Amino acid sequence: MALPSDPGPVNLGNPTEHTIKDLASAIIKLTGSTSPLTYSSLPTDDPQQRQPDISKARQLLNWEPRVTLEEGLRITIDAI
């Protein structure tokens, strides 16, 4: 399938939404850290949703994410 000459932006990411708390908790668990979670006020322009629409990537590139958050974190942590 030929791509359009200018498809515009194509979002790549995982459409499963995770909070920053989920991310931090997973990192603490996977690394065995004893670091506490701390909370601060969000900036006024902070996005309320972080869930990319990957429909264009699916349609144009036949692309789907293949790695879960935990799996990707494990790979990253193991590489450090």
mmCIF file of the N, C-alpha and C atoms, coordinates in Angstrom:
data_MODEL
# 
_entry.id   MODEL 
# 
loop_
_atom_site.group_PDB 
_atom_site.id 
_atom_site.type_symbol 
_atom_site.label_atom_id 
_atom_site.label_alt_id 
_atom_site.label_comp_id 
_atom_site.label_asym_id 
_atom_site.label_entity_id 
_atom_site.label_seq_id 
_atom_site.pdbx_PDB_ins_code 
_atom_site.Cartn_x 
_atom_site.Cartn_y 
_atom_site.Cartn_z 
_atom_site.occupancy 
_atom_site.B_iso_or_equiv 
_atom_site.pdbx_formal_charge 
_atom_site.auth_seq_id 
_atom_site.auth_comp_id 
_atom_site.auth_asym_id 
_atom_site.auth_atom_id 
_atom_site.pdbx_PDB_model_num 
ATOM 1   N N  . MET A 1 1  ? 0.843  -1.167 0.000  1.00 0.00 ? 1  MET A N  1 
ATOM 2   C CA . MET A 1 1  ? 0.000  0.000  0.000  1.00 0.00 ? 1  MET A CA 1 
ATOM 3   C C  . MET A 1 1  ? 0.894  1.237  0.000  1.00 0.00 ? 1  MET A C  1 
ATOM 4   N N  . ALA A 1 2  ? 0.640  2.143  -0.895 1.00 0.00 ? 2  ALA A N  1 
ATOM 5   C CA . ALA A 1 2  ? 1.405  3.384  -0.966 1.00 0.00 ? 2  ALA A CA 1 
ATOM 6   C C  . ALA A 1 2  ? 0.868  4.380  0.050  1.00 0.00 ? 2  ALA A C  1 
ATOM 7   N N  . LEU A 1 3  ? 1.785  5.075  0.691  1.00 0.00 ? 3  LEU A N  1 
ATOM 8   C CA . LEU A 1 3  ? 1.394  6.093  1.659  1.00 0.00 ? 3  LEU A CA 1 
ATOM 9   C C  . LEU A 1 3  ? 1.013  7.378  0.926  1.00 0.00 ? 3  LEU A C  1 
ATOM 10  N N  . PRO A 1 4  ? 0.094  8.164  1.485  1.00 0.00 ? 4  PRO A N  1 
ATOM 11  C CA . PRO A 1 4  ? -0.196 9.466  0.897  1.00 0.00 ? 4  PRO A CA 1 
ATOM 12  C C  . PRO A 1 4  ? 1.075  10.303 0.899  1.00 0.00 ? 4  PRO A C  1 
ATOM 13  N N  . SER A 1 5  ? 1.185  11.257 -0.014 1.00 0.00 ? 5  SER A N  1 
ATOM 14  C CA . SER A 1 5  ? 2.404  12.056 -0.086 1.00 0.00 ? 5  SER A CA 1 
ATOM 15  C C  . SER A 1 5  ? 2.632  12.862 1.188  1.00 0.00 ? 5  SER A C  1 
ATOM 16  N N  . ASP A 1 6  ? 1.574  13.244 1.879  1.00 0.00 ? 6  ASP A N  1 
ATOM 17  C CA . ASP A 1 6  ? 1.706  13.968 3.149  1.00 0.00 ? 6  ASP A CA 1 
ATOM 18  C C  . ASP A 1 6  ? 0.618  13.499 4.088  1.00 0.00 ? 6  ASP A C  1 
ATOM 19  N N  . PRO A 1 7  ? 0.876  12.420 4.838  1.00 0.00 ? 7  PRO A N  1 
ATOM 20  C CA . PRO A 1 7  ? -0.163 11.907 5.738  1.00 0.00 ? 7  PRO A CA 1 
ATOM 21  C C  . PRO A 1 7  ? -0.381 12.779 6.972  1.00 0.00 ? 7  PRO A C  1 
ATOM 22  N N  . GLY A 1 8  ? 0.489  13.795 7.175  1.00 0.00 ? 8  GLY A N  1 
ATOM 23  C CA . GLY A 1 8  ? 0.404  14.597 8.398  1.00 0.00 ? 8  GLY A CA 1 
ATOM 24  C C  . GLY A 1 8  ? 1.001  13.825 9.547  1.00 0.00 ? 8  GLY A C  1 
ATOM 25  N N  . PRO A 1 9  ? 0.790  14.294 10.762 1.00 0.00 ? 9  PRO A N  1 
ATOM 26  C CA . PRO A 1 9  ? 1.366  13.591 11.908 1.00 0.00 ? 9  PRO A CA 1 
ATOM 27  C C  . PRO A 1 9  ? 0.751  12.202 12.079 1.00 0.00 ? 9  PRO A C  1 
ATOM 28  N N  . VAL A 1 10 ? 1.579  11.251 12.463 1.00 0.00 ? 10 VAL A N  1 
ATOM 29  C CA . VAL A 1 10 ? 1.128  9.897  12.752 1.00 0.00 ? 10 VAL A CA 1 
ATOM 30  C C  . VAL A 1 10 ? 1.593  9.572  14.164 1.00 0.00 ? 10 VAL A C  1 
ATOM 31  N N  . ASN A 1 11 ? 0.651  9.398  15.075 1.00 0.00 ? 11 ASN A N  1 
ATOM 32  C CA . ASN A 1 11 ? 0.981  9.096  16.468 1.00 0.00 ? 11 ASN A CA 1 
ATOM 33  C C  . ASN A 1 11 ? 1.427  7.648  16.616 1.00 0.00 ? 11 ASN A C  1 
ATOM 34  N N  . LEU A 1 12 ? 2.535  7.456  17.305 1.00 0.00 ? 12 LEU A N  1 
ATOM 35  C CA . LEU A 1 12 ? 2.990  6.130  17.689 1.00 0.00 ? 12 LEU A CA 1 
ATOM 36  C C  . LEU A 1 12 ? 3.026  6.107  19.203 1.00 0.00 ? 12 LEU A C  1 
ATOM 37  N N  . GLY A 1 13 ? 2.525  5.077  19.785 1.00 0.00 ? 13 GLY A N  1 
ATOM 38  C CA . GLY A 1 13 ? 2.499  4.980  21.232 1.00 0.00 ? 13 GLY A CA 1 
ATOM 39  C C  . GLY A 1 13 ? 1.596  3.846  21.623 1.00 0.00 ? 13 GLY A C  1 
ATOM 40  N N  . ASN A 1 14 ? 1.333  3.743  22.892 1.00 0.00 ? 14 ASN A N  1 
ATOM 41  C CA . ASN A 1 14 ? 0.453  2.695  23.369 1.00 0.00 ? 14 ASN A CA 1 
ATOM 42  C C  . ASN A 1 14 ? -0.879 3.325  23.736 1.00 0.00 ? 14 ASN A C  1 
ATOM 43  N N  . PRO A 1 15 ? -1.968 2.891  23.119 1.00 0.00 ? 15 PRO A N  1 
ATOM 44  C CA . PRO A 1 15 ? -3.257 3.508  23.397 1.00 0.00 ? 15 PRO A CA 1 
ATOM 45  C C  . PRO A 1 15 ? -3.824 3.153  24.772 1.00 0.00 ? 15 PRO A C  1 
ATOM 46  N N  . THR A 1 16 ? -3.121 2.314  25.515 1.00 0.00 ? 16 THR A N  1 
ATOM 47  C CA . THR A 1 16 ? -3.534 2.020  26.882 1.00 0.00 ? 16 THR A CA 1 
ATOM 48  C C  . THR A 1 16 ? -3.012 3.136  27.768 1.00 0.00 ? 16 THR A C  1 
ATOM 49  N N  . GLU A 1 17 ? -3.911 3.835  28.429 1.00 0.00 ? 17 GLU A N  1 
ATOM 50  C CA . GLU A 1 17 ? -3.500 4.980  29.239 1.00 0.00 ? 17 GLU A CA 1 
ATOM 51  C C  . GLU A 1 17 ? -3.014 4.536  30.612 1.00 0.00 ? 17 GLU A C  1 
ATOM 52  N N  . HIS A 1 18 ? -1.910 5.133  31.054 1.00 0.00 ? 18 HIS A N  1 
ATOM 53  C CA . HIS A 1 18 ? -1.342 4.886  32.373 1.00 0.00 ? 18 HIS A CA 1 
ATOM 54  C C  . HIS A 1 18 ? -1.108 6.238  33.033 1.00 0.00 ? 18 HIS A C  1 
ATOM 55  N N  . THR A 1 19 ? -1.341 6.312  34.312 1.00 0.00 ? 19 THR A N  1 
ATOM 56  C CA . THR A 1 19 ? -1.045 7.539  35.038 1.00 0.00 ? 19 THR A CA 1 
ATOM 57  C C  . THR A 1 19 ? 0.445  7.600  35.340 1.00 0.00 ? 19 THR A C  1 
ATOM 58  N N  . ILE A 1 20 ? 0.918  8.784  35.681 1.00 0.00 ? 20 ILE A N  1 
ATOM 59  C CA . ILE A 1 20 ? 2.309  8.930  36.094 1.00 0.00 ? 20 ILE A CA 1 
ATOM 60  C C  . ILE A 1 20 ? 2.546  8.114  37.370 1.00 0.00 ? 20 ILE A C  1 
ATOM 61  N N  . LYS A 1 21 ? 1.538  8.046  38.230 1.00 0.00 ? 21 LYS A N  1 
ATOM 62  C CA . LYS A 1 21 ? 1.647  7.223  39.443 1.00 0.00 ? 21 LYS A CA 1 
ATOM 63  C C  . LYS A 1 21 ? 1.833  5.753  39.073 1.00 0.00 ? 21 LYS A C  1 
ATOM 64  N N  . ASP A 1 22 ? 1.070  5.263  38.071 1.00 0.00 ? 22 ASP A N  1 
ATOM 65  C CA . ASP A 1 22 ? 1.235  3.879  37.605 1.00 0.00 ? 22 ASP A CA 1 
ATOM 66  C C  . ASP A 1 22 ? 2.673  3.648  37.136 1.00 0.00 ? 22 ASP A C  1 
ATOM 67  N N  . LEU A 1 23 ? 3.188  4.581  36.354 1.00 0.00 ? 23 LEU A N  1 
ATOM 68  C CA . LEU A 1 23 ? 4.537  4.468  35.810 1.00 0.00 ? 23 LEU A CA 1 
ATOM 69  C C  . LEU A 1 23 ? 5.572  4.449  36.933 1.00 0.00 ? 23 LEU A C  1 
ATOM 70  N N  . ALA A 1 24 ? 5.459  5.405  37.851 1.00 0.00 ? 24 ALA A N  1 
ATOM 71  C CA . ALA A 1 24 ? 6.413  5.480  38.961 1.00 0.00 ? 24 ALA A CA 1 
ATOM 72  C C  . ALA A 1 24 ? 6.340  4.228  39.840 1.00 0.00 ? 24 ALA A C  1 
ATOM 73  N N  . SER A 1 25 ? 5.131  3.769  40.125 1.00 0.00 ? 25 SER A N  1 
ATOM 74  C CA . SER A 1 25 ? 4.969  2.562  40.957 1.00 0.00 ? 25 SER A CA 1 
ATOM 75  C C  . SER A 1 25 ? 5.573  1.342  40.281 1.00 0.00 ? 25 SER A C  1 
ATOM 76  N N  . ALA A 1 26 ? 5.394  1.221  38.973 1.00 0.00 ? 26 ALA A N  1 
ATOM 77  C CA . ALA A 1 26 ? 5.966  0.083  38.237 1.00 0.00 ? 26 ALA A CA 1 
ATOM 78  C C  . ALA A 1 26 ? 7.489  0.130  38.273 1.00 0.00 ? 26 ALA A C  1 
ATOM 79  N N  . ILE A 1 27 ? 8.066  1.314  38.115 1.00 0.00 ? 27 ILE A N  1 
ATOM 80  C CA . ILE A 1 27 ? 9.528  1.448  38.149 1.00 0.00 ? 27 ILE A CA 1 
ATOM 81  C C  . ILE A 1 27 ? 10.055 1.085  39.537 1.00 0.00 ? 27 ILE A C  1 
ATOM 82  N N  . ILE A 1 28 ? 9.391  1.567  40.575 1.00 0.00 ? 28 ILE A N  1 
ATOM 83  C CA . ILE A 1 28 ? 9.810  1.243  41.944 1.00 0.00 ? 28 ILE A CA 1 
ATOM 84  C C  . ILE A 1 28 ? 9.759  -0.264 42.167 1.00 0.00 ? 28 ILE A C  1 
ATOM 85  N N  . LYS A 1 29 ? 8.681  -0.887 41.735 1.00 0.00 ? 29 LYS A N  1 
ATOM 86  C CA . LYS A 1 29 ? 8.524  -2.338 41.911 1.00 0.00 ? 29 LYS A CA 1 
ATOM 87  C C  . LYS A 1 29 ? 9.595  -3.113 41.147 1.00 0.00 ? 29 LYS A C  1 
ATOM 88  N N  . LEU A 1 30 ? 9.800  -2.764 39.880 1.00 0.00 ? 30 LEU A N  1 
ATOM 89  C CA . LEU A 1 30 ? 10.733 -3.521 39.047 1.00 0.00 ? 30 LEU A CA 1 
ATOM 90  C C  . LEU A 1 30 ? 12.189 -3.328 39.447 1.00 0.00 ? 30 LEU A C  1 
ATOM 91  N N  . THR A 1 31 ? 12.505 -2.187 40.046 1.00 0.00 ? 31 THR A N  1 
ATOM 92  C CA . THR A 1 31 ? 13.893 -1.936 40.442 1.00 0.00 ? 31 THR A CA 1 
ATOM 93  C C  . THR A 1 31 ? 14.157 -2.304 41.896 1.00 0.00 ? 31 THR A C  1 
ATOM 94  N N  . GLY A 1 32 ? 13.088 -2.619 42.643 1.00 0.00 ? 32 GLY A N  1 
ATOM 95  C CA . GLY A 1 32 ? 13.264 -2.923 44.050 1.00 0.00 ? 32 GLY A CA 1 
ATOM 96  C C  . GLY A 1 32 ? 13.594 -1.683 44.870 1.00 0.00 ? 32 GLY A C  1 
ATOM 97  N N  . SER A 1 33 ? 13.287 -0.525 44.338 1.00 0.00 ? 33 SER A N  1 
ATOM 98  C CA . SER A 1 33 ? 13.586 0.736  45.015 1.00 0.00 ? 33 SER A CA 1 
ATOM 99  C C  . SER A 1 33 ? 12.716 0.915  46.264 1.00 0.00 ? 33 SER A C  1 
ATOM 100 N N  . THR A 1 34 ? 13.226 1.655  47.208 1.00 0.00 ? 34 THR A N  1 
ATOM 101 C CA . THR A 1 34 ? 12.437 2.014  48.386 1.00 0.00 ? 34 THR A CA 1 
ATOM 102 C C  . THR A 1 34 ? 12.066 3.503  48.340 1.00 0.00 ? 34 THR A C  1 
ATOM 103 N N  . SER A 1 35 ? 12.261 4.121  47.194 1.00 0.00 ? 35 SER A N  1 
ATOM 104 C CA . SER A 1 35 ? 11.939 5.545  47.037 1.00 0.00 ? 35 SER A CA 1 
ATOM 105 C C  . SER A 1 35 ? 10.453 5.770  47.278 1.00 0.00 ? 35 SER A C  1 
ATOM 106 N N  . PRO A 1 36 ? 10.130 6.827  48.031 1.00 0.00 ? 36 PRO A N  1 
ATOM 107 C CA . PRO A 1 36 ? 8.713  7.143  48.233 1.00 0.00 ? 36 PRO A CA 1 
ATOM 108 C C  . PRO A 1 36 ? 8.166  7.919  47.034 1.00 0.00 ? 36 PRO A C  1 
ATOM 109 N N  . LEU A 1 37 ? 6.883  7.790  46.796 1.00 0.00 ? 37 LEU A N  1 
ATOM 110 C CA . LEU A 1 37 ? 6.231  8.634  45.792 1.00 0.00 ? 37 LEU A CA 1 
ATOM 111 C C  . LEU A 1 37 ? 5.932  9.972  46.446 1.00 0.00 ? 37 LEU A C  1 
ATOM 112 N N  . THR A 1 38 ? 6.200  11.043 45.732 1.00 0.00 ? 38 THR A N  1 
ATOM 113 C CA . THR A 1 38 ? 5.850  12.368 46.228 1.00 0.00 ? 38 THR A CA 1 
ATOM 114 C C  . THR A 1 38 ? 4.894  13.005 45.235 1.00 0.00 ? 38 THR A C  1 
ATOM 115 N N  . TYR A 1 39 ? 4.086  13.886 45.708 1.00 0.00 ? 39 TYR A N  1 
ATOM 116 C CA . TYR A 1 39 ? 3.050  14.501 44.881 1.00 0.00 ? 39 TYR A CA 1 
ATOM 117 C C  . TYR A 1 39 ? 3.224  16.012 44.877 1.00 0.00 ? 39 TYR A C  1 
ATOM 118 N N  . SER A 1 40 ? 3.036  16.610 43.726 1.00 0.00 ? 40 SER A N  1 
ATOM 119 C CA . SER A 1 40 ? 3.097  18.060 43.563 1.00 0.00 ? 40 SER A CA 1 
ATOM 120 C C  . SER A 1 40 ? 1.886  18.496 42.763 1.00 0.00 ? 40 SER A C  1 
ATOM 121 N N  . SER A 1 41 ? 1.585  19.758 42.823 1.00 0.00 ? 41 SER A N  1 
ATOM 122 C CA . SER A 1 41 ? 0.487  20.304 42.026 1.00 0.00 ? 41 SER A CA 1 
ATOM 123 C C  . SER A 1 41 ? 0.842  20.232 40.546 1.00 0.00 ? 41 SER A C  1 
ATOM 124 N N  . LEU A 1 42 ? -0.158 19.964 39.735 1.00 0.00 ? 42 LEU A N  1 
ATOM 125 C CA . LEU A 1 42 ? 0.053  19.908 38.292 1.00 0.00 ? 42 LEU A CA 1 
ATOM 126 C C  . LEU A 1 42 ? 0.113  21.315 37.716 1.00 0.00 ? 42 LEU A C  1 
ATOM 127 N N  . PRO A 1 43 ? 0.887  21.509 36.659 1.00 0.00 ? 43 PRO A N  1 
ATOM 128 C CA . PRO A 1 43 ? 0.840  22.804 35.970 1.00 0.00 ? 43 PRO A CA 1 
ATOM 129 C C  . PRO A 1 43 ? -0.562 23.019 35.397 1.00 0.00 ? 43 PRO A C  1 
ATOM 130 N N  . THR A 1 44 ? -0.960 24.248 35.240 1.00 0.00 ? 44 THR A N  1 
ATOM 131 C CA . THR A 1 44 ? -2.316 24.534 34.746 1.00 0.00 ? 44 THR A CA 1 
ATOM 132 C C  . THR A 1 44 ? -2.541 24.013 33.334 1.00 0.00 ? 44 THR A C  1 
ATOM 133 N N  . ASP A 1 45 ? -1.479 23.915 32.533 1.00 0.00 ? 45 ASP A N  1 
ATOM 134 C CA . ASP A 1 45 ? -1.639 23.448 31.153 1.00 0.00 ? 45 ASP A CA 1 
ATOM 135 C C  . ASP A 1 45 ? -1.339 21.954 30.992 1.00 0.00 ? 45 ASP A C  1 
ATOM 136 N N  . ASP A 1 46 ? -1.290 21.231 32.096 1.00 0.00 ? 46 ASP A N  1 
ATOM 137 C CA . ASP A 1 46 ? -0.986 19.797 32.044 1.00 0.00 ? 46 ASP A CA 1 
ATOM 138 C C  . ASP A 1 46 ? -2.119 19.056 31.338 1.00 0.00 ? 46 ASP A C  1 
ATOM 139 N N  . PRO A 1 47 ? -1.786 18.203 30.353 1.00 0.00 ? 47 PRO A N  1 
ATOM 140 C CA . PRO A 1 47 ? -2.847 17.450 29.679 1.00 0.00 ? 47 PRO A CA 1 
ATOM 141 C C  . PRO A 1 47 ? -3.551 16.493 30.638 1.00 0.00 ? 47 PRO A C  1 
ATOM 142 N N  . GLN A 1 48 ? -4.840 16.402 30.531 1.00 0.00 ? 48 GLN A N  1 
ATOM 143 C CA . GLN A 1 48 ? -5.617 15.518 31.397 1.00 0.00 ? 48 GLN A CA 1 
ATOM 144 C C  . GLN A 1 48 ? -5.660 14.093 30.859 1.00 0.00 ? 48 GLN A C  1 
ATOM 145 N N  . GLN A 1 49 ? -5.319 13.942 29.599 1.00 0.00 ? 49 GLN A N  1 
ATOM 146 C CA . GLN A 1 49 ? -5.335 12.608 28.989 1.00 0.00 ? 49 GLN A CA 1 
ATOM 147 C C  . GLN A 1 49 ? -4.045 12.407 28.206 1.00 0.00 ? 49 GLN A C  1 
ATOM 148 N N  . ARG A 1 50 ? -3.443 11.263 28.395 1.00 0.00 ? 50 ARG A N  1 
ATOM 149 C CA . ARG A 1 50 ? -2.202 10.915 27.686 1.00 0.00 ? 50 ARG A CA 1 
ATOM 150 C C  . ARG A 1 50 ? -2.409 9.576  26.999 1.00 0.00 ? 50 ARG A C  1 
ATOM 151 N N  . GLN A 1 51 ? -3.292 9.591  26.048 1.00 0.00 ? 51 GLN A N  1 
ATOM 152 C CA . GLN A 1 51 ? -3.647 8.358  25.342 1.00 0.00 ? 51 GLN A CA 1 
ATOM 153 C C  . GLN A 1 51 ? -3.632 8.659  23.848 1.00 0.00 ? 51 GLN A C  1 
ATOM 154 N N  . PRO A 1 52 ? -2.554 8.297  23.149 1.00 0.00 ? 52 PRO A N  1 
ATOM 155 C CA . PRO A 1 52 ? -2.455 8.653  21.741 1.00 0.00 ? 52 PRO A CA 1 
ATOM 156 C C  . PRO A 1 52 ? -3.486 7.927  20.889 1.00 0.00 ? 52 PRO A C  1 
ATOM 157 N N  . ASP A 1 53 ? -3.972 8.631  19.886 1.00 0.00 ? 53 ASP A N  1 
ATOM 158 C CA . ASP A 1 53 ? -4.853 8.028  18.889 1.00 0.00 ? 53 ASP A CA 1 
ATOM 159 C C  . ASP A 1 53 ? -3.949 7.449  17.807 1.00 0.00 ? 53 ASP A C  1 
ATOM 160 N N  . ILE A 1 54 ? -3.827 6.137  17.765 1.00 0.00 ? 54 ILE A N  1 
ATOM 161 C CA . ILE A 1 54 ? -2.916 5.501  16.807 1.00 0.00 ? 54 ILE A CA 1 
ATOM 162 C C  . ILE A 1 54 ? -3.648 4.948  15.593 1.00 0.00 ? 54 ILE A C  1 
ATOM 163 N N  . SER A 1 55 ? -4.876 5.403  15.372 1.00 0.00 ? 55 SER A N  1 
ATOM 164 C CA . SER A 1 55 ? -5.664 4.875  14.257 1.00 0.00 ? 55 SER A CA 1 
ATOM 165 C C  . SER A 1 55 ? -4.982 5.116  12.908 1.00 0.00 ? 55 SER A C  1 
ATOM 166 N N  . LYS A 1 56 ? -4.305 6.259  12.742 1.00 0.00 ? 56 LYS A N  1 
ATOM 167 C CA . LYS A 1 56 ? -3.609 6.533  11.483 1.00 0.00 ? 56 LYS A CA 1 
ATOM 168 C C  . LYS A 1 56 ? -2.429 5.576  11.298 1.00 0.00 ? 56 LYS A C  1 
ATOM 169 N N  . ALA A 1 57 ? -1.710 5.275  12.378 1.00 0.00 ? 57 ALA A N  1 
ATOM 170 C CA . ALA A 1 57 ? -0.594 4.327  12.304 1.00 0.00 ? 57 ALA A CA 1 
ATOM 171 C C  . ALA A 1 57 ? -1.106 2.938  11.946 1.00 0.00 ? 57 ALA A C  1 
ATOM 172 N N  . ARG A 1 58 ? -2.250 2.572  12.525 1.00 0.00 ? 58 ARG A N  1 
ATOM 173 C CA . ARG A 1 58 ? -2.843 1.267  12.186 1.00 0.00 ? 58 ARG A CA 1 
ATOM 174 C C  . ARG A 1 58 ? -3.221 1.214  10.710 1.00 0.00 ? 58 ARG A C  1 
ATOM 175 N N  . GLN A 1 59 ? -3.874 2.271  10.251 1.00 0.00 ? 59 GLN A N  1 
ATOM 176 C CA . GLN A 1 59 ? -4.385 2.308  8.878  1.00 0.00 ? 59 GLN A CA 1 
ATOM 177 C C  . GLN A 1 59 ? -3.261 2.423  7.850  1.00 0.00 ? 59 GLN A C  1 
ATOM 178 N N  . LEU A 1 60 ? -2.353 3.385  8.038  1.00 0.00 ? 60 LEU A N  1 
ATOM 179 C CA . LEU A 1 60 ? -1.336 3.659  7.025  1.00 0.00 ? 60 LEU A CA 1 
ATOM 180 C C  . LEU A 1 60 ? -0.132 2.737  7.100  1.00 0.00 ? 60 LEU A C  1 
ATOM 181 N N  . LEU A 1 61 ? 0.242  2.341  8.308  1.00 0.00 ? 61 LEU A N  1 
ATOM 182 C CA . LEU A 1 61 ? 1.480  1.584  8.490  1.00 0.00 ? 61 LEU A CA 1 
ATOM 183 C C  . LEU A 1 61 ? 1.262  0.148  8.927  1.00 0.00 ? 61 LEU A C  1 
ATOM 184 N N  . ASN A 1 62 ? -0.010 -0.201 9.188  1.00 0.00 ? 62 ASN A N  1 
ATOM 185 C CA . ASN A 1 62 ? -0.319 -1.520 9.725  1.00 0.00 ? 62 ASN A CA 1 
ATOM 186 C C  . ASN A 1 62 ? 0.505  -1.766 10.993 1.00 0.00 ? 62 ASN A C  1 
ATOM 187 N N  . TRP A 1 63 ? 0.567  -0.735 11.837 1.00 0.00 ? 63 TRP A N  1 
ATOM 188 C CA . TRP A 1 63 ? 1.405  -0.752 13.025 1.00 0.00 ? 63 TRP A CA 1 
ATOM 189 C C  . TRP A 1 63 ? 0.572  -0.892 14.286 1.00 0.00 ? 63 TRP A C  1 
ATOM 190 N N  . GLU A 1 64 ? 1.042  -1.703 15.205 1.00 0.00 ? 64 GLU A N  1 
ATOM 191 C CA . GLU A 1 64 ? 0.441  -1.879 16.535 1.00 0.00 ? 64 GLU A CA 1 
ATOM 192 C C  . GLU A 1 64 ? 1.578  -1.978 17.537 1.00 0.00 ? 64 GLU A C  1 
ATOM 193 N N  . PRO A 1 65 ? 1.406  -1.449 18.741 1.00 0.00 ? 65 PRO A N  1 
ATOM 194 C CA . PRO A 1 65 ? 2.440  -1.656 19.761 1.00 0.00 ? 65 PRO A CA 1 
ATOM 195 C C  . PRO A 1 65 ? 2.509  -3.132 20.137 1.00 0.00 ? 65 PRO A C  1 
ATOM 196 N N  . ARG A 1 66 ? 3.721  -3.620 20.361 1.00 0.00 ? 66 ARG A N  1 
ATOM 197 C CA . ARG A 1 66 ? 3.895  -5.032 20.689 1.00 0.00 ? 66 ARG A CA 1 
ATOM 198 C C  . ARG A 1 66 ? 4.452  -5.253 22.083 1.00 0.00 ? 66 ARG A C  1 
ATOM 199 N N  . VAL A 1 67 ? 4.809  -4.191 22.772 1.00 0.00 ? 67 VAL A N  1 
ATOM 200 C CA . VAL A 1 67 ? 5.453  -4.305 24.078 1.00 0.00 ? 67 VAL A CA 1 
ATOM 201 C C  . VAL A 1 67 ? 4.572  -3.623 25.125 1.00 0.00 ? 67 VAL A C  1 
ATOM 202 N N  . THR A 1 68 ? 4.299  -4.320 26.208 1.00 0.00 ? 68 THR A N  1 
ATOM 203 C CA . THR A 1 68 ? 3.520  -3.730 27.294 1.00 0.00 ? 68 THR A CA 1 
ATOM 204 C C  . THR A 1 68 ? 4.398  -2.745 28.072 1.00 0.00 ? 68 THR A C  1 
ATOM 205 N N  . LEU A 1 69 ? 3.774  -1.929 28.889 1.00 0.00 ? 69 LEU A N  1 
ATOM 206 C CA . LEU A 1 69 ? 4.526  -0.989 29.717 1.00 0.00 ? 69 LEU A CA 1 
ATOM 207 C C  . LEU A 1 69 ? 5.536  -1.727 30.582 1.00 0.00 ? 69 LEU A C  1 
ATOM 208 N N  . GLU A 1 70 ? 5.090  -2.753 31.296 1.00 0.00 ? 70 GLU A N  1 
ATOM 209 C CA . GLU A 1 70 ? 5.993  -3.473 32.201 1.00 0.00 ? 70 GLU A CA 1 
ATOM 210 C C  . GLU A 1 70 ? 7.135  -4.136 31.431 1.00 0.00 ? 70 GLU A C  1 
ATOM 211 N N  . GLU A 1 71 ? 6.826  -4.719 30.288 1.00 0.00 ? 71 GLU A N  1 
ATOM 212 C CA . GLU A 1 71 ? 7.854  -5.371 29.478 1.00 0.00 ? 71 GLU A CA 1 
ATOM 213 C C  . GLU A 1 71 ? 8.883  -4.344 28.985 1.00 0.00 ? 71 GLU A C  1 
ATOM 214 N N  . GLY A 1 72 ? 8.415  -3.198 28.526 1.00 0.00 ? 72 GLY A N  1 
ATOM 215 C CA . GLY A 1 72 ? 9.316  -2.140 28.067 1.00 0.00 ? 72 GLY A CA 1 
ATOM 216 C C  . GLY A 1 72 ? 10.184 -1.604 29.188 1.00 0.00 ? 72 GLY A C  1 
ATOM 217 N N  . LEU A 1 73 ? 9.594  -1.457 30.378 1.00 0.00 ? 73 LEU A N  1 
ATOM 218 C CA . LEU A 1 73 ? 10.380 -1.004 31.530 1.00 0.00 ? 73 LEU A CA 1 
ATOM 219 C C  . LEU A 1 73 ? 11.449 -2.026 31.888 1.00 0.00 ? 73 LEU A C  1 
ATOM 220 N N  . ARG A 1 74 ? 11.099 -3.306 31.872 1.00 0.00 ? 74 ARG A N  1 
ATOM 221 C CA . ARG A 1 74 ? 12.088 -4.356 32.189 1.00 0.00 ? 74 ARG A CA 1 
ATOM 222 C C  . ARG A 1 74 ? 13.258 -4.317 31.204 1.00 0.00 ? 74 ARG A C  1 
ATOM 223 N N  . ILE A 1 75 ? 12.943 -4.184 29.926 1.00 0.00 ? 75 ILE A N  1 
ATOM 224 C CA . ILE A 1 75 ? 13.996 -4.127 28.900 1.00 0.00 ? 75 ILE A CA 1 
ATOM 225 C C  . ILE A 1 75 ? 14.896 -2.918 29.159 1.00 0.00 ? 75 ILE A C  1 
ATOM 226 N N  . THR A 1 76 ? 14.280 -1.776 29.450 1.00 0.00 ? 76 THR A N  1 
ATOM 227 C CA . THR A 1 76 ? 15.041 -0.547 29.699 1.00 0.00 ? 76 THR A CA 1 
ATOM 228 C C  . THR A 1 76 ? 15.902 -0.670 30.950 1.00 0.00 ? 76 THR A C  1 
ATOM 229 N N  . ILE A 1 77 ? 15.328 -1.165 32.027 1.00 0.00 ? 77 ILE A N  1 
ATOM 230 C CA . ILE A 1 77 ? 16.071 -1.321 33.284 1.00 0.00 ? 77 ILE A CA 1 
ATOM 231 C C  . ILE A 1 77 ? 17.230 -2.302 33.109 1.00 0.00 ? 77 ILE A C  1 
ATOM 232 N N  . ASP A 1 78 ? 16.998 -3.394 32.398 1.00 0.00 ? 78 ASP A N  1 
ATOM 233 C CA . ASP A 1 78 ? 18.059 -4.375 32.170 1.00 0.00 ? 78 ASP A CA 1 
ATOM 234 C C  . ASP A 1 78 ? 19.201 -3.802 31.339 1.00 0.00 ? 78 ASP A C  1 
ATOM 235 N N  . ALA A 1 79 ? 18.911 -2.797 30.507 1.00 0.00 ? 79 ALA A N  1 
ATOM 236 C CA . ALA A 1 79 ? 19.943 -2.212 29.641 1.00 0.00 ? 79 ALA A CA 1 
ATOM 237 C C  . ALA A 1 79 ? 20.808 -1.201 30.379 1.00 0.00 ? 79 ALA A C  1 
ATOM 238 N N  . ILE A 1 80 ? 20.384 -0.800 31.570 1.00 0.00 ? 80 ILE A N  1 
ATOM 239 C CA . ILE A 1 80 ? 21.139 0.221  32.321 1.00 0.00 ? 80 ILE A CA 1 
ATOM 240 C C  . ILE A 1 80 ? 22.271 -0.425 33.094 1.00 0.00 ? 80 ILE A C  1 
# 
